[in-house]
Amino acid sequence: MKAGLSISYVARNLIARKLTTLLTAGGMALVVFVFATVLMMAEGLRHTLGGTGEYNNLVIIRQGSQTEVQSTVDRDQAATLEALPGLATDSHGQALASGEVLVLVNMPRKSSRGAAAGLANVVVRGTTPQGLALRPQARIVAGRQFQPGSSEIIVGSGLAKGKIGLGIVSFGMRSWTVVGLFDAGGSGFDSEIWGDSEQMMQAFRRQSFSSLIVGLRDAGSYETFSAALAEHPQLKLDIKRERLFYADQSEKLADFISILGETITIVFSVGAIIGAMITMYASVANRTREIGTLRALGFRRGNIVSAFLQEAMLLGFFAGVGGLVAAAFMQLVEISTTNVQTFSEVVFRLILTPGIALQVLLFSMFMGVLGGVLPAVRASRLEIVDALRSS
């Protein structure tokens, strides 16, 4: 009983048909590129919003609201919340709490050539010195911090580098002076404009905050604060850790991107599988005498099937590597899109993770195997005498 054919024999057969192998692998690599890019987009969005905020910060919004835009928290509610136990305090013994206002304003979007390309909904956040202290990851990288009580604003680095045109801005029936650029470590805050909370309330004729952001004293204080809030059911407020709050907002868009991309990939993969199948059938036709010789030497039908499947799998692997290399360069691209849950603009980068790379390679090899199954079976069924007689 003969052992299986070596992997070097399989690889040499692919190398011997350079042009056919390259064309087939190129078509499969294109499908892999699309699939990897879609997964990277979804991962980049989850990373951007999932990395927004601090774990020990809490977002408090009106009961039943899904986003800060939908929520209202009045000043009396905020005062009650600030007096509850479990909150961190500043050097003056005051609770670290920030009543914040969130509004969506239309900003001009730029095309790749710098021309106007419609409008985008941009998040404008009114915050406080306490709110800035609760978000240490946001640091000024150009200019300076806005002054409380003034019509000054600072702009997230994602908006400055993306396709949102910003200069001297006007919204809320008031002109605002951009005095600084801040970077929040690639989080969702990079897609926001920040200014003074009280000034935002006046500009947009608001009487209530959109949310209250509070900092916990330590990791174990969540239960203490949550239990204290439960004793005030009349407040009708929901609480969630800040990081989890923003991570949840990424799920709908990330899932939509994944489903849409996977559907497109499946359609494209059908063509790639057919291409691989044609290539492998051609290989069988060109190697009929070789297959007959192998059978005459004692290699069994299973050895022949295994060799052709390995060849198809190796073809898929090379295509997967090529597609991944091309997709890796997409990490240099910054995308600006609309979050379907908040209807606001979010700027993020594509991210390639080891998990995505493994998933894409397995998918590519699976395409190769599907394309090689029928040709492999056909090769194994060739009769030895007929194969050896072929020219």
Secondary structure by P-SEA (a helix, b strand, c coil): ccccccaaaaaaaaaaaaaaaaaaaaaaaaaaaaaaaaaaaaaaaaaaccccccccbbbbccccccccccbbbcaaaaaaaaacccbbbcccccccccbbbbbbbbbbbbcccccccbbbbbbbbbccaaaaaacccccccccccccccccccccccccccccccccccccccbbbbbccccccccccccccccccaaaaaaaaccccccbbbbbbccccaaaaaaaaaaaccccccccccaaaaaaaaaaaaaaaaaaaaaaaaaaaaaaaaaaaaaaaaaaaaacaaaaaaaaaacccaaaaaaaaaaaaaaaaaaaaaaaaaaaaacccbbbbbbcccccbbbbbbbbbcaaaaaaaaaaaaaaaaaacaaaaaaaaaccaaaaaacc
